[in-house]
Amino acid sequence: MAKNNDKLKEFRDKIDSLDKEIVKAIQARAEIASEIGEIKRENNEPIYRPDREKDVYEKILGLNGGPLPDKVLIAIYREIMSGSFSVEKGLKIGYLGPEGSFSHQAVRARFGTSVEATEFPSIPEVFRAVETDKADYGVVPVENSSEGLVNSTLDQFLVSDLNIYSEIYLKIHLNLLGYEHDLSKIKTLYGIKIANSQCRNWIAANLPHVEVSETPSTSRAASIVAEKKEACAAVASSIAAEIYGLDLVRESIEDMSDNTTRFLIIGKNQCPPTGNDKTSVVFSIPDKPGSLYKVLRPIFDKGINMTKIESRPTRRTSWEYNFFIDFLGHKKDPQIEEVLNVLKENTIYLRILGSYPISPPNP
């Protein structure tokens, strides 16, 4: 027993020594980040650079020899980089609220917890916050794998000059939150309509006796349960449990395990090429036979992978549409420049929404 205690002390002493070196290295990194921030301010360059972030993560993962898995190292460095933002200048991020929403969770997933995150009640208000410099960047949902497009986000790009600066895919895990762990004692279930429908089968199988009460958001559902405490539960995110002090009674109760939402990071900047990019554009075309074919044909001829096409009414003339498309490549790539020039010739209206690093669709 004494021998084991000696060994344990030896290991703990080693950890203490390593901790000193780790803290010293993190602070040294922060000092350099602060100096970089000064140079960025002098040159009027953006503090957040998705291309640089991508490069850092790739180098870190290339150095990983275990035993910690890649996702753990990414989480650690996300917070280190979040702290760097705060010493460089500080980032203000606007998101579709309320606090504890999945947009809030997307902010944390991309920027960590050291940035200044501010909730806004609607997608147009997130855009306005960035346009008026109340926020450096905004985070808004654009599509969900099971529910489809967020039309309000697409519509805003038709009236705003902001760019798509980056993207993030977030797995949507819905949880049963509350204080009561005995499901038979839960009488009322609170949740937003879309979240309730995504858990319909689980609710029917496990809570067939409850009254389902709709709320304007998952966060509001969590706050109601935090107030009422007894005989109720909420369908909401894990971050809502953290914010409102609720227990995770059951985790991942969604019916579709691969439910994913794509979020856009919007801003006034444009990201330089990384070699693995995506470009988004919106255009309208003449109401003539073959118009859409003429626009899309150059993309096919160049062998460019078009990853999405969606249409939205222009609201100017009945049955006239704007088309939103995503395709691989950066607008500064010579091949993409050629395609964009052809698009200009064959469209009534064309706007390049942004070129930005591709994020993996299944994080």
Number of C-alpha atoms within 10 A of each C-alpha: 6 7 8 9 10 11 12 12 12 12 12 12 12 11 12 12 11 12 12 10 12 12 11 12 12 14 14 12 14 20 15 15 20 18 13 17 22 17 13 15 14 9 9 9 13 16 19 20 16 21 19 13 14 14 12 15 16 12 10 13 15 10 9 12 9 9 6 9 11 16 11 10 15 16 13 13 16 21 19 18 20 22 20 26 23 19 20 23 17 18 22 19 25 30 32 23 20 20 21 24 22 30 25 23 20 25 24 18 16 21 21 22 15 19 19 15 22 20 20 19 11 15 22 18 16 26 29 18 20 20 19 9 12 16 21 22 29 33 27 29 26 17 19 18 14 12 12 10 16 16 13 14 20 19 16 15 19 15 10 13 13 22 22 24 24 25 25 23 21 23 19 21 21 25 24 28 30 29 19 18 16 9 16 13 14 19 15 17 23 29 25 20 15 13 21 23 14 18 19 15 16 16 21 11 9 11 19 12 15 20 13 20 14 17 16 12 22 27 26 22 23 28 22 18 22 20 9 11 14 15 19 23 32 33 30 32 25 22 18 28 23 12 13 19 15 23 17 21 17 14 15 19 19 23 16 15 12 13 18 20 23 21 24 22 23 27 23 15 17 19 21 18 17 18 12 13 21 24 22 24 19 21 21 23 20 14 11 7 8 10 14 16 10 16 21 16 14 17 20 12 9 12 10 15 13 17 12 10 13 13 16 16 14 15 10 8 8 8 10 15 19 20 17 20 19 19 19 19 26 24 22 12 12 11 15 20 14 15 20 20 10 17 21 14 12 20 16 11 14 19 16 16 23 22 27 28 25 20 16 10 13 11 10
